[in-house]
Amino acid sequence: MVDQELLGTLRQELRRGSVVLVCLLALRDPNYGYALVGILESAGVETDANTLYPLLRRLERQGLVSSEWITDDPRPRKYYRTTDTGIEIARLLLDDWSAISKSIEQFKPGGRG
């Protein structure tokens, strides 16, 4: 029987890095944080606002996303967008992701490993 708590912890570790990459890719089109939560969920990437907002602030400090307050609507919102540097980083991370995935395939049942 699988320890569900342990499995949950391991899944969280596995997803943590992928959320960074997915955010960089998703924010090529500007969006605000709460909408991004929905976009990620609809794509099968589980995250919540308590995780996402600190991540967005960190990505902004790192120069990978930029933000801008849009006050035209009745409710002002902070929109985030991937910077040119963030897009280049995402491209490189996708290359790494692809190589890692290819390596892991060798160890799956029916693989070469």
C-alpha positions in Angstrom: 0.0 0.0 0.0 1.3 3.4 -1.0 1.8 6.0 1.7 -0.4 8.8 0.3 1.3 11.5 2.4 4.7 10.5 1.1 3.4 10.4 -2.4 1.8 13.8 -2.0 5.1 15.2 -0.8 7.1 13.7 -3.7 4.5 14.9 -6.2 4.8 18.4 -4.8 8.6 18.3 -5.2 8.2 17.1 -8.8 5.8 19.8 -9.7 7.6 22.7 -8.0 10.1 23.2 -10.9 7.5 22.6 -13.6 5.3 25.4 -12.3 8.1 27.9 -12.9 8.5 26.7 -16.5 4.7 26.7 -17.1 4.3 30.2 -15.7 7.1 31.5 -17.9 5.4 29.9 -20.9 1.8 30.9 -20.0 2.8 34.6 -19.3 4.0 35.2 -22.8 0.5 36.6 -23.0 0.0 39.1 -20.1 -2.3 38.0 -17.4 -3.1 38.7 -13.7 -2.4 36.2 -11.0 -5.8 34.9 -10.2 -6.5 34.3 -13.9 -3.2 32.5 -14.1 -4.3 30.1 -11.4 -7.3 29.1 -13.5 -5.2 28.8 -16.7 -2.8 26.5 -14.9 -5.6 24.4 -13.4 -7.3 24.0 -16.8 -4.0 22.7 -18.2 -3.7 20.2 -15.3 -1.1 22.1 -13.4 -2.2 22.2 -9.8 -1.2 25.3 -7.9 -2.9 27.8 -5.6 -2.6 31.5 -5.0 -0.5 31.0 -1.9 2.1 29.3 -4.0 1.7 31.4 -7.2 2.0 34.9 -5.9 5.3 34.4 -4.1 6.6 32.6 -7.3 5.6 35.6 -9.4 7.3 38.0 -7.1 10.5 35.9 -7.2 10.4 35.6 -11.0 10.0 39.4 -11.2 13.0 40.0 -8.9 15.0 37.6 -11.1 14.0 39.6 -14.2 12.1 36.8 -15.8 8.7 38.4 -15.6 7.6 42.0 -15.5 4.5 43.5 -14.0 2.2 46.4 -14.6 -0.9 47.7 -12.8 -3.9 48.0 -15.1 -6.3 50.5 -13.5 -8.8 50.9 -16.4 -11.2 48.3 -15.1 -13.3 48.9 -11.9 -11.0 46.6 -10.1 -7.2 47.4 -10.6 -5.1 44.3 -11.4 -1.5 43.6 -11.6 -0.6 42.0 -14.9 2.5 39.9 -15.4 4.3 39.2 -18.6 7.4 37.1 -19.4 10.4 39.2 -20.3 12.6 38.5 -23.3 15.1 37.0 -20.8 12.3 34.8 -19.3 11.4 33.6 -22.8 15.0 32.6 -23.5 15.3 30.9 -20.1 12.0 29.0 -20.8 13.3 27.8 -24.1 16.5 26.5 -22.5 14.5 24.9 -19.7 12.2 23.2 -22.2 15.3 21.8 -23.9 16.5 20.5 -20.5 13.0 19.1 -19.7 13.0 17.3 -23.0 16.4 15.7 -22.4 15.4 14.7 -18.8 12.1 13.2 -20.0 14.0 11.2 -22.7 16.4 9.9 -20.1 13.6 8.8 -17.8 11.9 6.9 -20.6 14.8 4.5 -20.5 13.8 3.4 -17.0 10.0 3.0 -17.4 8.6 -0.5 -17.7 9.2 -1.6 -21.2 12.1 0.8 -21.6 15.7 -0.1 -22.1 16.8 0.2 -18.4 
